Amino acid sequence: MAIGIALMFGLLLPENFRRPYLAVDLRDFWRRWHISLSAFIRDYLYIPLGGSRHGTARYVVATLASMGI
């Protein structure tokens, strides 16, 4: 309903889940269930904190911070 109402007002909502119960493991389930949440955390928290490109210490801090959310 939300997607249809948003389209009536000319808005395009991002896809939020993609058949999560057909996932083969926990990682796949998380990716299918929380598509928009995972993208937000990755784009606005993990990457600005350094991601995996600035050494092991920054990688650990970025991973713990984004998973702590």
All heavy atoms as TSV, in Angstrom:
chain	resi	resn	atom	element	x	y	z
A	1	MET	N	N	0.814	-1.181	0.000
A	1	MET	CA	C	0.000	0.000	0.000
A	1	MET	C	C	0.864	1.254	0.000
A	1	MET	O	O	0.556	2.209	-0.709
A	1	MET	CB	C	-0.916	0.010	1.218
A	1	MET	CG	C	-2.195	-0.768	1.023
A	1	MET	SD	S	-3.230	-0.733	2.487
A	1	MET	CE	C	-3.876	0.902	2.423
A	2	ALA	N	N	1.900	1.239	0.818
A	2	ALA	CA	C	2.739	2.426	0.927
A	2	ALA	C	C	3.400	2.752	-0.406
A	2	ALA	O	O	3.500	3.921	-0.783
A	2	ALA	CB	C	3.785	2.226	2.010
A	3	ILE	N	N	3.841	1.735	-1.120
A	3	ILE	CA	C	4.488	1.966	-2.410
A	3	ILE	C	C	3.490	2.544	-3.406
A	3	ILE	O	O	3.792	3.492	-4.127
A	3	ILE	CB	C	5.125	0.667	-2.942
A	3	ILE	CG1	C	6.276	0.248	-2.039
A	3	ILE	CG2	C	5.617	0.837	-4.365
A	3	ILE	CD1	C	6.853	-1.112	-2.348
A	4	GLY	N	N	2.282	2.010	-3.432
A	4	GLY	CA	C	1.256	2.505	-4.346
A	4	GLY	C	C	0.844	3.935	-4.031
A	4	GLY	O	O	0.691	4.762	-4.935
A	5	ILE	N	N	0.664	4.250	-2.763
A	5	ILE	CA	C	0.284	5.615	-2.375
A	5	ILE	C	C	1.420	6.585	-2.704
A	5	ILE	O	O	1.175	7.699	-3.181
A	5	ILE	CB	C	-0.089	5.666	-0.883
A	5	ILE	CG1	C	-1.389	4.892	-0.662
A	5	ILE	CG2	C	-0.237	7.106	-0.403
A	5	ILE	CD1	C	-1.746	4.685	0.796
A	6	ALA	N	N	2.646	6.172	-2.454
A	6	ALA	CA	C	3.778	7.037	-2.786
A	6	ALA	C	C	3.839	7.293	-4.283
A	6	ALA	O	O	4.108	8.422	-4.715
A	6	ALA	CB	C	5.075	6.408	-2.300
A	7	LEU	N	N	3.573	6.283	-5.093
A	7	LEU	CA	C	3.568	6.473	-6.545
A	7	LEU	C	C	2.459	7.423	-6.984
A	7	LEU	O	O	2.642	8.194	-7.928
A	7	LEU	CB	C	3.431	5.124	-7.253
A	7	LEU	CG	C	4.665	4.236	-7.220
A	7	LEU	CD1	C	4.363	2.867	-7.834
A	7	LEU	CD2	C	5.824	4.897	-7.938
A	8	MET	N	N	1.318	7.396	-6.290
A	8	MET	CA	C	0.233	8.328	-6.625
A	8	MET	C	C	0.662	9.776	-6.384
A	8	MET	O	O	0.207	10.684	-7.074
A	8	MET	CB	C	-1.014	8.007	-5.795
A	8	MET	CG	C	-1.711	6.761	-6.260
A	8	MET	SD	S	-3.171	6.231	-5.324
A	8	MET	CE	C	-3.679	7.578	-4.366
A	9	PHE	N	N	1.543	9.991	-5.424
A	9	PHE	CA	C	2.039	11.335	-5.134
A	9	PHE	C	C	3.336	11.649	-5.877
A	9	PHE	O	O	3.948	12.689	-5.654
A	9	PHE	CB	C	2.260	11.511	-3.630
A	9	PHE	CG	C	0.982	11.630	-2.863
A	9	PHE	CD1	C	0.555	10.588	-2.068
A	9	PHE	CD2	C	0.200	12.769	-2.956
A	9	PHE	CE1	C	-0.626	10.681	-1.354
A	9	PHE	CE2	C	-0.981	12.877	-2.258
A	9	PHE	CZ	C	-1.406	11.841	-1.459
A	10	GLY	N	N	3.766	10.747	-6.729
A	10	GLY	CA	C	4.959	10.980	-7.534
A	10	GLY	C	C	6.264	10.674	-6.824
A	10	GLY	O	O	7.321	11.121	-7.264
A	11	LEU	N	N	6.239	9.915	-5.744
A	11	LEU	CA	C	7.449	9.552	-5.019
A	11	LEU	C	C	7.832	8.121	-5.332
A	11	LEU	O	O	6.975	7.264	-5.532
A	11	LEU	CB	C	7.229	9.693	-3.513
A	11	LEU	CG	C	6.852	11.080	-3.003
A	11	LEU	CD1	C	6.478	11.003	-1.542
A	11	LEU	CD2	C	7.984	12.039	-3.218
A	12	LEU	N	N	9.107	7.868	-5.347
A	12	LEU	CA	C	9.600	6.511	-5.570
A	12	LEU	C	C	10.321	6.059	-4.306
A	12	LEU	O	O	11.382	6.571	-3.960
A	12	LEU	CB	C	10.562	6.464	-6.759
A	12	LEU	CG	C	11.091	5.105	-7.140
A	12	LEU	CD1	C	9.956	4.167	-7.536
A	12	LEU	CD2	C	12.073	5.227	-8.268
A	13	LEU	N	N	9.723	5.138	-3.572
A	13	LEU	CA	C	10.317	4.624	-2.339
A	13	LEU	C	C	11.335	3.546	-2.667
A	13	LEU	O	O	11.133	2.746	-3.578
A	13	LEU	CB	C	9.236	4.033	-1.429
A	13	LEU	CG	C	8.208	5.005	-0.879
A	13	LEU	CD1	C	7.173	4.247	-0.057
A	13	LEU	CD2	C	8.870	6.061	-0.043
A	14	PRO	N	N	12.438	3.497	-1.920
A	14	PRO	CA	C	13.415	2.433	-2.164
A	14	PRO	C	C	12.850	1.083	-1.740
A	14	PRO	O	O	12.016	0.998	-0.843
A	14	PRO	CB	C	14.605	2.826	-1.290
A	14	PRO	CG	C	14.025	3.664	-0.222
A	14	PRO	CD	C	12.848	4.378	-0.839
A	15	GLU	N	N	13.337	0.044	-2.380
A	15	GLU	CA	C	12.919	-1.308	-2.024
A	15	GLU	C	C	13.423	-1.629	-0.624
A	15	GLU	O	O	14.578	-1.383	-0.295
A	15	GLU	CB	C	13.494	-2.293	-3.033
A	15	GLU	CG	C	13.054	-3.701	-2.809
A	15	GLU	CD	C	13.644	-4.642	-3.827
A	15	GLU	OE1	O	14.629	-4.288	-4.475
A	15	GLU	OE2	O	13.097	-5.737	-3.956
A	16	ASN	N	N	12.553	-2.141	0.224
A	16	ASN	CA	C	12.941	-2.385	1.609
A	16	ASN	C	C	13.184	-3.857	1.921
A	16	ASN	O	O	13.962	-4.176	2.797
A	16	ASN	CB	C	11.891	-1.821	2.569
A	16	ASN	CG	C	12.398	-1.712	3.967
A	16	ASN	OD1	O	13.574	-1.509	4.172
A	16	ASN	ND2	N	11.535	-1.850	4.937
A	17	PHE	N	N	12.515	-4.763	1.255
A	17	PHE	CA	C	12.801	-6.171	1.476
A	17	PHE	C	C	12.525	-6.959	0.204
A	17	PHE	O	O	11.749	-6.548	-0.637
A	17	PHE	CB	C	12.010	-6.749	2.641
A	17	PHE	CG	C	10.521	-6.699	2.467
A	17	PHE	CD1	C	9.837	-7.767	1.917
A	17	PHE	CD2	C	9.812	-5.598	2.865
A	17	PHE	CE1	C	8.466	-7.725	1.756
A	17	PHE	CE2	C	8.438	-5.543	2.697
A	17	PHE	CZ	C	7.769	-6.605	2.143
A	18	ARG	N	N	13.214	-8.100	0.062
A	18	ARG	CA	C	13.129	-8.921	-1.137
A	18	ARG	C	C	13.007	-10.386	-0.735
A	18	ARG	O	O	13.979	-11.115	-0.654
A	18	ARG	CB	C	14.384	-8.699	-1.983
A	18	ARG	CG	C	14.349	-9.360	-3.329
A	18	ARG	CD	C	15.607	-9.092	-4.139
A	18	ARG	NE	N	15.868	-7.674	-4.266
A	18	ARG	CZ	C	17.028	-7.090	-4.024
A	18	ARG	NH1	N	18.053	-7.800	-3.642
A	18	ARG	NH2	N	17.188	-5.810	-4.153
A	19	ARG	N	N	11.795	-10.832	-0.427
A	19	ARG	CA	C	11.505	-12.219	-0.062
A	19	ARG	C	C	12.514	-12.794	0.926
A	19	ARG	O	O	13.253	-13.734	0.607
A	19	ARG	CB	C	11.436	-13.091	-1.302
A	19	ARG	CG	C	10.334	-12.710	-2.238
A	19	ARG	CD	C	10.261	-13.658	-3.387
A	19	ARG	NE	N	9.264	-13.208	-4.326
A	19	ARG	CZ	C	9.015	-13.804	-5.455
A	19	ARG	NH1	N	9.680	-14.873	-5.780
A	19	ARG	NH2	N	8.084	-13.348	-6.245
A	20	PRO	N	N	12.571	-12.247	2.139
A	20	PRO	CA	C	13.621	-12.669	3.077
A	20	PRO	C	C	13.518	-14.117	3.523
A	20	PRO	O	O	14.526	-14.722	3.883
A	20	PRO	CB	C	13.433	-11.723	4.258
A	20	PRO	CG	C	12.023	-11.276	4.161
A	20	PRO	CD	C	11.702	-11.237	2.702
A	21	TYR	N	N	12.333	-14.691	3.502
A	21	TYR	CA	C	12.199	-16.067	3.998
A	21	TYR	C	C	12.688	-17.108	2.996
A	21	TYR	O	O	12.721	-18.291	3.300
A	21	TYR	CB	C	10.758	-16.339	4.412
A	21	TYR	CG	C	10.360	-15.463	5.577
A	21	TYR	CD1	C	9.362	-14.521	5.460
A	21	TYR	CD2	C	11.030	-15.558	6.794
A	21	TYR	CE1	C	9.020	-13.701	6.520
A	21	TYR	CE2	C	10.705	-14.748	7.854
A	21	TYR	CZ	C	9.698	-13.827	7.712
A	21	TYR	OH	O	9.382	-13.014	8.760
A	22	LEU	N	N	13.114	-16.674	1.825
A	22	LEU	CA	C	13.723	-17.591	0.866
A	22	LEU	C	C	15.246	-17.572	0.958
A	22	LEU	O	O	15.927	-18.178	0.143
A	22	LEU	CB	C	13.293	-17.222	-0.559
A	22	LEU	CG	C	11.790	-17.336	-0.859
A	22	LEU	CD1	C	11.509	-16.922	-2.297
A	22	LEU	CD2	C	11.293	-18.739	-0.605
A	23	ALA	N	N	15.775	-16.893	1.954
A	23	ALA	CA	C	17.227	-16.784	2.127
A	23	ALA	C	C	17.832	-18.138	2.497
A	23	ALA	O	O	17.199	-18.968	3.129
A	23	ALA	CB	C	17.545	-15.761	3.207
A	24	VAL	N	N	19.087	-18.314	2.100
A	24	VAL	CA	C	19.763	-19.584	2.362
A	24	VAL	C	C	20.584	-19.566	3.646
A	24	VAL	O	O	20.913	-20.614	4.186
A	24	VAL	CB	C	20.668	-19.986	1.177
A	24	VAL	CG1	C	19.833	-20.281	-0.041
A	24	VAL	CG2	C	21.688	-18.907	0.884
A	25	ASP	N	N	20.957	-18.375	4.137
A	25	ASP	CA	C	21.683	-18.269	5.394
A	25	ASP	C	C	21.355	-16.941	6.067
A	25	ASP	O	O	20.593	-16.141	5.540
A	25	ASP	CB	C	23.192	-18.438	5.193
A	25	ASP	CG	C	23.785	-17.400	4.258
A	25	ASP	OD1	O	23.062	-16.508	3.790
A	25	ASP	OD2	O	24.999	-17.489	4.005
A	26	LEU	N	N	21.923	-16.717	7.241
A	26	LEU	CA	C	21.610	-15.524	8.020
A	26	LEU	C	C	22.055	-14.245	7.324
A	26	LEU	O	O	21.338	-13.241	7.329
A	26	LEU	CB	C	22.255	-15.623	9.405
A	26	LEU	CG	C	21.889	-14.533	10.395
A	26	LEU	CD1	C	20.382	-14.517	10.620
A	26	LEU	CD2	C	22.610	-14.747	11.698
A	27	ARG	N	N	23.215	-14.260	6.712
A	27	ARG	CA	C	23.706	-13.070	5.999
A	27	ARG	C	C	22.774	-12.714	4.844
A	27	ARG	O	O	22.438	-11.544	4.648
A	27	ARG	CB	C	25.109	-13.326	5.479
A	27	ARG	CG	C	25.659	-12.152	4.688
A	27	ARG	CD	C	27.004	-12.447	4.128
A	27	ARG	NE	N	27.981	-12.328	5.204
A	27	ARG	CZ	C	29.269	-12.517	5.046
A	27	ARG	NH1	N	29.748	-12.857	3.875
A	27	ARG	NH2	N	30.084	-12.377	6.048
A	28	ASP	N	N	22.349	-13.690	4.094
A	28	ASP	CA	C	21.420	-13.455	2.992
A	28	ASP	C	C	20.076	-12.961	3.512
A	28	ASP	O	O	19.471	-12.066	2.926
A	28	ASP	CB	C	21.242	-14.741	2.182
A	28	ASP	CG	C	20.469	-14.534	0.903
A	28	ASP	OD1	O	20.545	-13.425	0.338
A	28	ASP	OD2	O	19.797	-15.483	0.465
A	29	PHE	N	N	19.609	-13.495	4.635
A	29	PHE	CA	C	18.360	-13.042	5.245
A	29	PHE	C	C	18.450	-11.563	5.612
A	29	PHE	O	O	17.549	-10.781	5.332
A	29	PHE	CB	C	18.043	-13.868	6.491
A	29	PHE	CG	C	16.804	-13.431	7.220
A	29	PHE	CD1	C	15.559	-13.826	6.772
A	29	PHE	CD2	C	16.887	-12.612	8.333
A	29	PHE	CE1	C	14.415	-13.424	7.435
A	29	PHE	CE2	C	15.748	-12.206	9.011
A	29	PHE	CZ	C	14.512	-12.612	8.554
A	30	TRP	N	N	19.550	-11.152	6.256
A	30	TRP	CA	C	19.722	-9.755	6.655
A	30	TRP	C	C	19.726	-8.848	5.431
A	30	TRP	O	O	19.114	-7.783	5.429
A	30	TRP	CB	C	21.019	-9.586	7.444
A	30	TRP	CG	C	21.247	-8.167	7.844
A	30	TRP	CD1	C	22.024	-7.252	7.204
A	30	TRP	CD2	C	20.663	-7.494	8.957
A	30	TRP	NE1	N	21.969	-6.059	7.860
A	30	TRP	CE2	C	21.143	-6.172	8.934
A	30	TRP	CE3	C	19.791	-7.893	9.969
A	30	TRP	CZ2	C	20.777	-5.246	9.887
A	30	TRP	CZ3	C	19.425	-6.958	10.912
A	30	TRP	CH2	C	19.921	-5.655	10.874
A	31	ARG	N	N	20.427	-9.260	4.371
A	31	ARG	CA	C	20.482	-8.436	3.158
A	31	ARG	C	C	19.111	-8.304	2.503
A	31	ARG	O	O	18.767	-7.257	1.990
A	31	ARG	CB	C	21.454	-9.038	2.160
A	31	ARG	CG	C	22.881	-8.809	2.548
A	31	ARG	CD	C	23.808	-9.331	1.486
A	31	ARG	NE	N	25.182	-9.162	1.931
A	31	ARG	CZ	C	26.177	-9.862	1.473
A	31	ARG	NH1	N	25.975	-10.776	0.551
A	31	ARG	NH2	N	27.391	-9.652	1.921
A	32	ARG	N	N	18.325	-9.344	2.516
A	32	ARG	CA	C	16.997	-9.295	1.911
A	32	ARG	C	C	16.003	-8.522	2.773
A	32	ARG	O	O	15.107	-7.880	2.255
A	32	ARG	CB	C	16.460	-10.707	1.699
A	32	ARG	CG	C	17.172	-11.472	0.619
A	32	ARG	CD	C	16.714	-12.912	0.638
A	32	ARG	NE	N	17.330	-13.701	-0.385
A	32	ARG	CZ	C	16.684	-14.156	-1.440
A	32	ARG	NH1	N	15.427	-13.910	-1.609
A	32	ARG	NH2	N	17.316	-14.880	-2.335
A	33	TRP	N	N	16.134	-8.601	4.093
A	33	TRP	CA	C	15.145	-8.000	4.984
A	33	TRP	C	C	15.375	-6.503	5.174
A	33	TRP	O	O	14.444	-5.720	5.174
A	33	TRP	CB	C	15.167	-8.714	6.331
A	33	TRP	CG	C	14.068	-8.268	7.239
A	33	TRP	CD1	C	14.136	-7.303	8.179
A	33	TRP	CD2	C	12.727	-8.763	7.261
A	33	TRP	NE1	N	12.929	-7.166	8.803
A	33	TRP	CE2	C	12.039	-8.053	8.259
A	33	TRP	CE3	C	12.053	-9.737	6.542
A	33	TRP	CZ2	C	10.716	-8.285	8.550
A	33	TRP	CZ3	C	10.727	-9.972	6.842
A	33	TRP	CH2	C	10.080	-9.247	7.829
A	34	HIS	N	N	16.625	-6.112	5.372
A	34	HIS	CA	C	16.935	-4.727	5.710
A	34	HIS	C	C	17.720	-4.049	4.594
A	34	HIS	O	O	18.817	-3.529	4.822
A	34	HIS	CB	C	17.741	-4.656	6.995
A	34	HIS	CG	C	16.989	-5.121	8.193
A	34	HIS	ND1	N	15.959	-4.411	8.728
A	34	HIS	CD2	C	17.116	-6.224	8.946
A	34	HIS	CE1	C	15.482	-5.058	9.773
A	34	HIS	NE2	N	16.164	-6.163	9.923
A	35	ILE	N	N	17.168	-3.989	3.412
A	35	ILE	CA	C	17.886	-3.418	2.285
A	35	ILE	C	C	18.157	-1.935	2.509
A	35	ILE	O	O	19.295	-1.477	2.414
A	35	ILE	CB	C	17.102	-3.642	0.980
A	35	ILE	CG1	C	17.075	-5.127	0.659
A	35	ILE	CG2	C	17.714	-2.860	-0.160
A	35	ILE	CD1	C	16.161	-5.497	-0.479
A	36	SER	N	N	17.134	-1.163	2.834
A	36	SER	CA	C	17.336	0.278	2.981
A	36	SER	C	C	18.123	0.602	4.249
A	36	SER	O	O	18.942	1.523	4.265
A	36	SER	CB	C	16.004	1.020	2.965
A	36	SER	OG	O	15.160	0.549	3.994
A	37	LEU	N	N	17.921	-0.124	5.336
A	37	LEU	CA	C	18.671	0.117	6.564
A	37	LEU	C	C	20.145	-0.192	6.363
A	37	LEU	O	O	21.018	0.585	6.766
A	37	LEU	CB	C	18.114	-0.721	7.717
A	37	LEU	CG	C	18.855	-0.626	9.042
A	37	LEU	CD1	C	18.745	0.787	9.600
A	37	LEU	CD2	C	18.312	-1.633	10.027
A	38	SER	N	N	20.452	-1.299	5.727
A	38	SER	CA	C	21.849	-1.661	5.481
A	38	SER	C	C	22.533	-0.645	4.579
A	38	SER	O	O	23.687	-0.290	4.807
A	38	SER	CB	C	21.937	-3.048	4.854
A	38	SER	OG	O	21.461	-4.023	5.742
A	39	ALA	N	N	21.830	-0.170	3.557
A	39	ALA	CA	C	22.409	0.830	2.662
A	39	ALA	C	C	22.680	2.132	3.405
A	39	ALA	O	O	23.722	2.765	3.207
A	39	ALA	CB	C	21.486	1.080	1.475
A	40	PHE	N	N	21.767	2.532	4.280
A	40	PHE	CA	C	21.960	3.754	5.056
A	40	PHE	C	C	23.166	3.634	5.979
A	40	PHE	O	O	24.013	4.535	6.041
A	40	PHE	CB	C	20.702	4.058	5.873
A	40	PHE	CG	C	20.844	5.276	6.748
A	40	PHE	CD1	C	20.660	6.535	6.212
A	40	PHE	CD2	C	21.174	5.153	8.082
A	40	PHE	CE1	C	20.799	7.663	7.001
A	40	PHE	CE2	C	21.316	6.270	8.874
A	40	PHE	CZ	C	21.129	7.531	8.341
A	41	ILE	N	N	23.262	2.530	6.703
A	41	ILE	CA	C	24.389	2.329	7.621
A	41	ILE	C	C	25.703	2.291	6.852
A	41	ILE	O	O	26.697	2.894	7.267
A	41	ILE	CB	C	24.191	1.055	8.461
A	41	ILE	CG1	C	23.049	1.263	9.454
A	41	ILE	CG2	C	25.467	0.669	9.195
A	41	ILE	CD1	C	22.648	0.015	10.207
A	42	ARG	N	N	25.719	1.610	5.724
A	42	ARG	CA	C	26.939	1.530	4.919
A	42	ARG	C	C	27.340	2.908	4.398
A	42	ARG	O	O	28.493	3.321	4.526
A	42	ARG	CB	C	26.737	0.566	3.747
A	42	ARG	CG	C	27.981	0.435	2.868
A	42	ARG	CD	C	27.683	-0.260	1.550
A	42	ARG	NE	N	26.820	0.596	0.744
A	42	ARG	CZ	C	25.696	0.179	0.171
A	42	ARG	NH1	N	25.293	-1.057	0.309
A	42	ARG	NH2	N	24.967	1.015	-0.539
A	43	ASP	N	N	26.398	3.662	3.820
A	43	ASP	CA	C	26.720	4.930	3.175
A	43	ASP	C	C	27.035	6.053	4.147
A	43	ASP	O	O	27.868	6.908	3.860
A	43	ASP	CB	C	25.572	5.363	2.260
A	43	ASP	CG	C	25.384	4.424	1.090
A	43	ASP	OD1	O	26.312	3.648	0.783
A	43	ASP	OD2	O	24.298	4.464	0.478
A	44	TYR	N	N	26.354	6.084	5.294
A	44	TYR	CA	C	26.494	7.221	6.191
A	44	TYR	C	C	27.256	6.943	7.477
A	44	TYR	O	O	27.501	7.863	8.245
A	44	TYR	CB	C	25.112	7.782	6.527
A	44	TYR	CG	C	24.441	8.369	5.325
A	44	TYR	CD1	C	23.441	7.693	4.660
A	44	TYR	CD2	C	24.842	9.602	4.834
A	44	TYR	CE1	C	22.836	8.222	3.543
A	44	TYR	CE2	C	24.253	10.145	3.714
A	44	TYR	CZ	C	23.244	9.453	3.066
A	44	TYR	OH	O	22.663	9.984	1.959
A	45	LEU	N	N	27.646	5.704	7.712
A	45	LEU	CA	C	28.400	5.403	8.928
A	45	LEU	C	C	29.686	4.633	8.620
A	45	LEU	O	O	30.773	5.089	8.952
A	45	LEU	CB	C	27.530	4.616	9.918
A	45	LEU	CG	C	28.153	4.336	11.265
A	45	LEU	CD1	C	28.360	5.632	12.030
A	45	LEU	CD2	C	27.297	3.393	12.055
A	46	TYR	N	N	29.569	3.497	7.976
A	46	TYR	CA	C	30.717	2.623	7.758
A	46	TYR	C	C	31.755	3.267	6.835
A	46	TYR	O	O	32.941	3.319	7.161
A	46	TYR	CB	C	30.248	1.291	7.178
A	46	TYR	CG	C	31.351	0.303	6.912
A	46	TYR	CD1	C	31.972	-0.354	7.959
A	46	TYR	CD2	C	31.772	0.040	5.621
A	46	TYR	CE1	C	32.992	-1.254	7.724
A	46	TYR	CE2	C	32.788	-0.856	5.377
A	46	TYR	CZ	C	33.390	-1.499	6.429
A	46	TYR	OH	O	34.404	-2.386	6.197
A	47	ILE	N	N	31.335	3.769	5.693
A	47	ILE	CA	C	32.282	4.355	4.736
A	47	ILE	C	C	32.912	5.636	5.272
A	47	ILE	O	O	34.134	5.803	5.177
A	47	ILE	CB	C	31.613	4.553	3.362
A	47	ILE	CG1	C	31.328	3.183	2.753
A	47	ILE	CG2	C	32.497	5.384	2.433
A	47	ILE	CD1	C	30.552	3.188	1.468
A	48	PRO	N	N	32.151	6.575	5.877
A	48	PRO	CA	C	32.812	7.760	6.436
A	48	PRO	C	C	33.795	7.450	7.576
A	48	PRO	O	O	34.745	8.201	7.789
A	48	PRO	CB	C	31.660	8.622	6.957
A	48	PRO	CG	C	30.502	8.228	6.127
A	48	PRO	CD	C	30.691	6.759	5.874
A	49	LEU	N	N	33.574	6.368	8.296
A	49	LEU	CA	C	34.513	5.985	9.351
A	49	LEU	C	C	35.789	5.333	8.809
A	49	LEU	O	O	36.694	5.040	9.555
A	49	LEU	CB	C	33.838	5.031	10.345
A	49	LEU	CG	C	32.857	5.675	11.306
A	49	LEU	CD1	C	32.172	4.615	12.157
A	49	LEU	CD2	C	33.544	6.707	12.176
A	50	GLY	N	N	35.845	5.090	7.532
A	50	GLY	CA	C	37.057	4.542	6.928
A	50	GLY	C	C	36.848	3.216	6.236
A	50	GLY	O	O	37.641	2.814	5.404
A	51	GLY	N	N	35.791	2.499	6.572
A	51	GLY	CA	C	35.525	1.227	5.922
A	51	GLY	C	C	36.676	0.258	6.085
A	51	GLY	O	O	37.281	0.151	7.148
A	52	SER	N	N	37.020	-0.429	5.015
A	52	SER	CA	C	38.089	-1.425	5.082
A	52	SER	C	C	39.341	-0.973	4.327
A	52	SER	O	O	40.236	-1.776	4.097
A	52	SER	CB	C	37.591	-2.744	4.495
A	52	SER	OG	O	37.244	-2.558	3.142
A	53	ARG	N	N	39.429	0.293	3.986
A	53	ARG	CA	C	40.552	0.755	3.165
A	53	ARG	C	C	41.627	1.516	3.926
A	53	ARG	O	O	42.586	1.964	3.325
A	53	ARG	CB	C	40.030	1.631	2.031
A	53	ARG	CG	C	39.150	0.863	1.100
A	53	ARG	CD	C	38.692	1.726	-0.026
A	53	ARG	NE	N	37.846	0.936	-0.896
A	53	ARG	CZ	C	38.085	0.776	-2.174
A	53	ARG	NH1	N	39.088	1.376	-2.729
A	53	ARG	NH2	N	37.283	0.034	-2.902
A	54	HIS	N	N	41.489	1.691	5.227
A	54	HIS	CA	C	42.450	2.506	5.964
A	54	HIS	C	C	43.091	1.738	7.112
A	54	HIS	O	O	43.308	2.285	8.183
A	54	HIS	CB	C	41.771	3.767	6.498
A	54	HIS	CG	C	41.269	4.662	5.427
A	54	HIS	ND1	N	42.104	5.420	4.629
A	54	HIS	CD2	C	40.015	4.914	4.979
A	54	HIS	CE1	C	41.391	6.103	3.766
A	54	HIS	NE2	N	40.110	5.810	3.961
A	55	GLY	N	N	43.393	0.496	6.902
A	55	GLY	CA	C	44.093	-0.285	7.918
A	55	GLY	C	C	43.142	-1.103	8.789
A	55	GLY	O	O	41.938	-0.903	8.809
A	56	THR	N	N	43.736	-1.998	9.526
A	56	THR	CA	C	42.967	-2.933	10.343
A	56	THR	C	C	42.243	-2.246	11.493
A	56	THR	O	O	41.085	-2.554	11.784
A	56	THR	CB	C	43.888	-4.031	10.897
A	56	THR	OG1	O	44.567	-4.647	9.810
A	56	THR	CG2	C	43.094	-5.081	11.641
A	57	ALA	N	N	42.898	-1.307	12.145
A	57	ALA	CA	C	42.278	-0.645	13.302
A	57	ALA	C	C	41.032	0.133	12.893
A	57	ALA	O	O	39.987	0.049	13.557
A	57	ALA	CB	C	43.279	0.285	13.973
A	58	ARG	N	N	41.105	0.888	11.806
A	58	ARG	CA	C	39.933	1.654	11.345
A	58	ARG	C	C	38.828	0.720	10.882
A	58	ARG	O	O	37.653	1.001	11.061
A	58	ARG	CB	C	40.320	2.596	10.203
A	58	ARG	CG	C	41.335	3.613	10.570
A	58	ARG	CD	C	40.861	4.989	10.938
A	58	ARG	NE	N	39.790	5.619	10.280
A	58	ARG	CZ	C	39.885	6.707	9.550
A	58	ARG	NH1	N	41.061	7.247	9.324
A	58	ARG	NH2	N	38.822	7.261	9.044
A	59	TYR	N	N	39.215	-0.398	10.257
A	59	TYR	CA	C	38.233	-1.387	9.820
A	59	TYR	C	C	37.466	-1.957	11.017
A	59	TYR	O	O	36.240	-2.066	10.995
A	59	TYR	CB	C	38.934	-2.508	9.046
A	59	TYR	CG	C	38.097	-3.743	8.857
A	59	TYR	CD1	C	37.015	-3.739	7.990
A	59	TYR	CD2	C	38.377	-4.904	9.562
A	59	TYR	CE1	C	36.246	-4.870	7.819
A	59	TYR	CE2	C	37.621	-6.036	9.403
A	59	TYR	CZ	C	36.550	-6.020	8.524
A	59	TYR	OH	O	35.783	-7.141	8.372
A	60	VAL	N	N	38.176	-2.295	12.072
A	60	VAL	CA	C	37.541	-2.861	13.269
A	60	VAL	C	C	36.608	-1.835	13.904
A	60	VAL	O	O	35.474	-2.148	14.286
A	60	VAL	CB	C	38.604	-3.363	14.270
A	60	VAL	CG1	C	37.984	-3.706	15.598
A	60	VAL	CG2	C	39.333	-4.563	13.689
A	61	VAL	N	N	37.064	-0.584	14.037
A	61	VAL	CA	C	36.233	0.465	14.629
A	61	VAL	C	C	34.993	0.706	13.787
A	61	VAL	O	O	33.879	0.807	14.312
A	61	VAL	CB	C	37.048	1.765	14.804
A	61	VAL	CG1	C	36.149	2.927	15.157
A	61	VAL	CG2	C	38.115	1.575	15.852
A	62	ALA	N	N	35.141	0.797	12.469
A	62	ALA	CA	C	34.001	1.036	11.579
A	62	ALA	C	C	33.007	-0.122	11.646
A	62	ALA	O	O	31.788	0.099	11.678
A	62	ALA	CB	C	34.477	1.245	10.150
A	63	THR	N	N	33.503	-1.333	11.666
A	63	THR	CA	C	32.626	-2.504	11.731
A	63	THR	C	C	31.885	-2.565	13.062
A	63	THR	O	O	30.668	-2.793	13.087
A	63	THR	CB	C	33.435	-3.793	11.532
A	63	THR	OG1	O	34.099	-3.723	10.273
A	63	THR	CG2	C	32.538	-5.008	11.557
A	64	LEU	N	N	32.574	-2.357	14.154
A	64	LEU	CA	C	31.914	-2.395	15.462
A	64	LEU	C	C	30.902	-1.272	15.621
A	64	LEU	O	O	29.825	-1.483	16.190
A	64	LEU	CB	C	32.962	-2.340	16.574
A	64	LEU	CG	C	33.821	-3.582	16.739
A	64	LEU	CD1	C	34.888	-3.348	17.793
A	64	LEU	CD2	C	32.976	-4.789	17.081
A	65	ALA	N	N	31.214	-0.105	15.124
A	65	ALA	CA	C	30.270	1.020	15.215
A	65	ALA	C	C	29.021	0.755	14.391
A	65	ALA	O	O	27.898	0.980	14.853
A	65	ALA	CB	C	30.942	2.306	14.754
A	66	SER	N	N	29.180	0.262	13.177
A	66	SER	CA	C	28.010	0.021	12.333
A	66	SER	C	C	27.195	-1.169	12.806
A	66	SER	O	O	25.965	-1.159	12.726
A	66	SER	CB	C	28.429	-0.169	10.872
A	66	SER	OG	O	29.336	-1.221	10.738
A	67	MET	N	N	27.824	-2.180	13.371
A	67	MET	CA	C	27.067	-3.303	13.916
A	67	MET	C	C	26.452	-2.971	15.265
A	67	MET	O	O	25.456	-3.552	15.661
A	67	MET	CB	C	27.954	-4.546	14.036
A	67	MET	CG	C	28.289	-5.190	12.720
A	67	MET	SD	S	26.809	-5.821	11.920
A	67	MET	CE	C	26.725	-4.796	10.481
A	68	GLY	N	N	27.042	-2.016	15.977
A	68	GLY	CA	C	26.485	-1.582	17.254
A	68	GLY	C	C	25.156	-0.865	17.097
A	68	GLY	O	O	24.328	-0.847	17.998
A	69	ILE	N	N	24.968	-0.283	15.952
A	69	ILE	CA	C	23.702	0.401	15.664
A	69	ILE	C	C	22.625	-0.645	15.522
A	69	ILE	O	O	21.568	-0.589	15.976
A	69	ILE	CB	C	23.801	1.228	14.355
A	69	ILE	CG1	C	24.820	2.311	14.482
A	69	ILE	CG2	C	22.472	1.769	13.933
A	69	ILE	CD1	C	24.431	3.504	15.290
